[in-house]
Amino acid sequence: MDVDETNIEILRHLKDGRKSYKLIADALSLTENTIRNRVNKLIEEGILKFSGSVQIDALPGHNLLYLGIKLKTMELQLKALEFSRLKGVVSTGIVTGRYDIILQVLLGRDYSLLEFITEQVARIGDVQTIESFIVYKGYNLKVPYIL
């Protein structure tokens, strides 16, 4: 699918996921039906997904953290896919620098960093080192609630 400038403008308007197609259509001088069709196509193509996002700081007993993972293998895509399926993982990225993979992980009242490492990460082979970065305070940082 070609993500043209109109699609980009629609995506900009959809940062407020509750904004009506009519308001977007009016702002872009398009029909509501055109907006609806384009949004549906973006969803079908896997480019757009609607979800509620929460401010983790507002949820007692919850933490967001990043884990830097260094691997013993170069099967980065396979390992990133495995990590992305672990409980609590919000996102997984293959990155440059001293780590091979960065995870964004949501922890809850009954789900600690120790549990995540010993029960989830331990299932993945070829992990050389892990470094954790707990977010004490986030700004413009909201994630889907996945626990």
C-alpha positions, -999 to +999 in steps of 0.1 A: +000+000+000+012+035-008+012+056+023+007+090+006+005+125+021-033+122+026-028+090+046-001+107+066-025+136+074-052+111+084-027+094+107-018+128+123-055+134+130-059+099+144-034+105+172-066+114+190-081+080+184-116+092+192-117+120+166-146+114+143-141+107+106-164+137+099-140+161+117-110+147+099-129+149+065-138+185+071-102+194+081-088+177+050-116+188+026-125+152+018-156+131+023-163+111+054-165+080+033-131+086+018-116+089+053-134+057+064-122+038+034-086+049+038-086+041+075-100+007+069-073+001+042-046+012+066-059-012+092-062-041+067-026-035+056-013-036+092-002+000+091-027+013+117-041-004+148-063+013+173-056+007+210-061+025+243-029+038+258-023+044+295+000+066+315+019+040+336+027+066+363-011+067+371-014+030+378-003+020+413+022-009+414+030-008+377+063+000+361+076+004+325+111-006+318+135-011+289+157-041+286+189-040+265+196-075+253+230-087+239+228-120+220+253-148+213+238-152+179+231-131+148+196-145+143+183-111+153+149-113+136+141-147+150+151-137+185+132-104+183+101-123+173+105-147+203+110-118+227+079-100+213+057-129+224+067-128+260+043-118+287+045-080+294+064-071+263+049-040+247+074-036+219+107-052+206+132-035+184+164-046+167+188-018+173+223-005+166+249+001+194+259-021+223+227-041+224+211-062+197+175-059+209+156-034+231+124-045+248+098-022+263+082-041+291+051-035+313+053-048+349+023-050+372+015-055+409+019-092+406+045-093+379+080-082+388+113-077+369+127-108+386+097-129+374+100-115+339+137-124+337+135-158+354+102-170+339+101-153+305+136-142+293+151-175+306+130-193+279+149-176+251+183-192+242+215-174+232+211-144+256+245-131+265+237-101+287+207-081+299+206-046+312+174-031+326+163+006+327+133+013+349+113+043+339+108+064+371+088+091+354+076+092+318+067+122+296+045+117+266+049+080+274+018+060+272+015+023+263-013-002+257-023-021+289-013-057+280-012-075+314 
